[in-house]
Amino acid sequence: MNLLIENDLAQEREGFKIEDLEGATWAFRKLRAIENKQVEIKAIADEEISRINEWKDAELKQYEADRQYFNFLLEEYYRNEKTKDKKFKLSTPYGNVSARKSKTWNYTNEEALTKYLNDNIPELIRVKEEINKTELKKVFKDGINQETGEVLPFVNIEDTETITIKVK
């Protein structure tokens, strides 16, 4: 049954053409009605989503303080036991606590470090090459160097047209 209805709608839409200003006006009215309906649906959905997010946040907030409290207690217990026994491991059927040592590098002045490395160990400096597309378009207007007449290789320039339909 649905297939028949879809086929009828498809045939009806294929058969319709805008042939005059009156038809175009009618199509714009239809577009405006569709856009208004879409705006209405989005507004209702956004309102419901907002209401659900508020509920979710309130429900989760009441558990966050408890979660932080129990994390603190477990971490404190782990640290105390670790000071007594360097090989201590906290493991239960419901979870475990572990620690991993790592080093974090904090760069306090990257410019000064870059200058220092450039002067002393330049192989530690990486130079990134990339095309300056803005300047390239100025020098090779329409793909041709305006001073030399040279055609820019490895670039295809296509003319494109954008049609914009605005419903008021």
C-alpha positions as CSV (number, residue, x, y, z in Angstrom):
1,M,0.0,0.0,0.0
2,N,2.8,2.5,1.0
3,L,4.6,1.6,-2.2
4,L,1.6,2.6,-4.3
5,I,1.2,6.0,-2.5
6,E,5.0,6.7,-2.9
7,N,4.8,5.9,-6.6
8,D,1.8,8.2,-7.0
9,L,3.6,11.1,-5.2
10,A,6.7,10.5,-7.3
11,Q,4.7,10.6,-10.5
12,E,2.9,13.7,-9.4
13,R,6.2,15.5,-8.5
14,E,7.8,14.5,-11.7
15,G,4.9,15.8,-13.7
16,F,4.9,19.2,-12.1
17,K,6.9,22.1,-13.7
18,I,7.0,25.8,-13.0
19,E,6.1,27.5,-16.2
20,D,5.2,31.0,-15.1
21,L,5.4,33.6,-12.4
22,E,2.2,32.2,-10.7
23,G,3.7,28.7,-10.5
24,A,7.0,30.2,-9.0
25,T,4.9,32.2,-6.5
26,W,3.0,29.0,-5.5
27,A,6.4,27.1,-5.1
28,F,7.7,29.9,-2.9
29,R,4.6,29.8,-0.7
30,K,5.1,26.0,-0.4
31,L,8.8,26.5,0.5
32,R,7.9,29.1,3.2
33,A,5.3,26.7,4.7
34,I,7.8,23.9,4.8
35,E,10.5,26.1,6.4
36,N,8.0,27.4,9.0
37,K,7.0,23.8,9.8
38,Q,10.7,22.8,10.1
39,V,11.4,25.8,12.5
40,E,8.3,24.8,14.6
41,I,9.5,21.1,14.8
42,K,13.1,22.2,15.7
43,A,11.8,24.6,18.4
44,I,9.7,21.9,20.0
45,A,12.5,19.4,19.8
46,D,15.0,21.9,21.3
47,E,12.6,22.6,24.2
48,E,12.2,19.0,25.0
49,I,15.9,18.3,24.7
50,S,16.6,21.2,27.0
51,R,14.1,19.9,29.5
52,I,15.6,16.4,29.4
53,N,19.1,17.7,29.7
54,E,18.1,19.8,32.8
55,W,16.6,16.6,34.4
56,K,19.7,14.6,33.5
57,D,22.1,17.2,35.0
58,A,20.0,17.4,38.2
59,E,20.0,13.6,38.5
60,L,23.7,13.2,37.9
61,K,24.7,16.2,40.1
62,Q,23.4,14.5,43.2
63,Y,25.8,11.6,42.7
64,E,28.9,13.6,41.7
65,A,29.8,14.6,45.3
66,D,29.5,11.0,46.5
67,R,31.6,9.8,43.6
68,Q,34.4,12.3,44.4
69,Y,34.2,11.5,48.1
70,F,34.7,7.7,47.6
71,N,37.4,8.4,45.0
72,F,39.2,10.5,47.6
73,L,38.9,7.8,50.3
74,L,40.2,5.1,48.0
75,E,43.1,7.3,46.8
76,E,44.0,8.2,50.3
77,Y,44.0,4.6,51.4
78,Y,46.1,3.6,48.4
79,R,48.7,6.3,49.1
80,N,48.9,5.3,52.8
81,E,49.4,1.7,52.0
82,K,51.9,2.5,49.2
83,T,54.1,4.4,51.7
84,K,54.2,1.2,53.9
85,D,54.8,-1.2,51.0
86,K,56.1,0.0,47.7
87,K,54.7,-3.1,45.9
88,F,51.2,-2.6,47.4
89,K,48.3,-3.2,44.9
90,L,44.7,-2.5,45.7
91,S,42.4,-4.9,43.8
92,T,38.9,-6.1,44.7
93,P,36.2,-7.9,42.7
94,Y,34.6,-4.5,42.2
95,G,37.6,-2.4,41.1
96,N,41.2,-1.6,41.6
97,V,43.5,1.4,42.1
98,S,46.7,1.7,40.3
99,A,49.3,4.4,39.7
100,R,51.6,5.1,36.8
101,K,54.5,7.4,36.9
102,S,55.0,9.7,33.9
103,K,56.9,12.8,33.1
104,T,55.2,15.9,31.9
105,W,57.1,18.5,30.0
106,N,56.0,22.1,30.6
107,Y,57.4,24.5,28.1
108,T,57.6,27.8,29.9
109,N,58.9,29.8,26.9
110,E,58.7,28.1,23.6
111,E,60.1,31.0,21.6
112,A,63.3,31.1,23.7
113,L,63.6,27.4,23.5
114,T,63.2,27.4,19.7
115,K,65.9,30.1,19.5
116,Y,68.2,28.1,21.8
117,L,67.8,24.9,19.8
118,N,68.1,26.8,16.5
119,D,71.5,28.2,17.6
120,N,72.8,25.0,19.3
121,I,71.0,21.9,17.9
122,P,69.2,23.0,14.7
123,E,68.2,19.4,13.8
124,L,65.7,19.5,16.6
125,I,63.8,22.2,14.9
126,R,61.1,21.1,12.4
127,V,60.2,23.4,9.5
128,K,56.8,23.0,8.0
129,E,56.4,23.9,4.3
130,E,53.0,24.7,2.9
131,I,51.6,26.7,0.0
132,N,50.5,30.2,0.7
133,K,47.3,30.0,-1.3
134,T,46.3,33.6,-0.8
135,E,49.6,34.9,-2.3
136,L,49.6,32.2,-5.0
137,K,46.2,33.4,-6.2
138,K,47.5,37.0,-6.3
139,V,50.6,36.1,-8.4
140,F,48.8,33.6,-10.6
141,K,45.5,35.3,-11.3
142,D,43.3,32.8,-13.2
143,G,46.2,30.4,-13.1
144,I,48.5,32.6,-15.2
145,N,51.5,34.6,-13.8
146,Q,50.6,38.2,-14.6
147,E,54.3,39.3,-15.1
148,T,55.7,36.3,-17.0
149,G,52.6,34.8,-18.6
150,E,53.6,31.4,-17.2
151,V,50.7,28.9,-16.7
152,L,50.6,27.4,-13.2
153,P,51.1,23.6,-13.4
154,F,49.3,21.1,-11.1
155,V,46.2,23.3,-10.6
156,N,42.8,23.1,-12.3
157,I,40.7,26.2,-12.0
158,E,36.9,25.6,-12.4
159,D,34.2,28.2,-12.8
160,T,31.4,27.5,-10.5
161,E,28.0,29.1,-10.1
162,T,26.0,29.0,-6.9
163,I,22.3,29.4,-7.0
164,T,20.7,30.6,-3.8
165,I,17.0,30.4,-3.0
166,K,15.8,32.7,-0.2
167,V,12.3,32.5,1.1
168,K,11.0,35.7,2.7
